Amino acid sequence: MSIVKITDKKHCAVCNKHGGVLICNGCRLTFCSKHVIKHRQELAYKLEDVMHEHDLIRQDIEQSSNEYSHLRKIDKWEKESIKKIQIAAETARVDLREILDKSKRRLIKKSHHINSNLNSSWKSDDFSENDLV
């Protein structure tokens, strides 16, 4: 412990009077007994502000976690929708194939009938210009 001479006393950073009794380790300023309490109150307010900012950031992070939950819901909806579309497309393909096959069979049947009539007319020599138009 060192003995402080009166001439070594520092001035208070707030009121500039002799009698500074505390040197703040943070800001390195000297304060008198009256202003050291005020300095601590100011530090307490600043700490409260930092804590408040921390709470806001934490809330933002938690909210972003909820946003990820919504993103997962959208991903699920997308996959389910794609699956439904794929099923509908396959059903449409099957239905179209049936319609095309049915039309094709009908055309083949009519084509055979026409071919049969043409061959019959050819063999029996029973046709005229009016049949060819």
Secondary structure as GFF3:
##gff-version 3
##sequence-region A 1 133
A	DSSP	three_ten_helix	6	8	.	.	.	ID=ss1
A	DSSP	beta_strand	22	23	.	.	.	ID=ss2
A	DSSP	beta_strand	30	31	.	.	.	ID=ss3
A	DSSP	alpha_helix	33	123	.	.	.	ID=ss4
A	DSSP	alpha_helix	129	132	.	.	.	ID=ss5
###
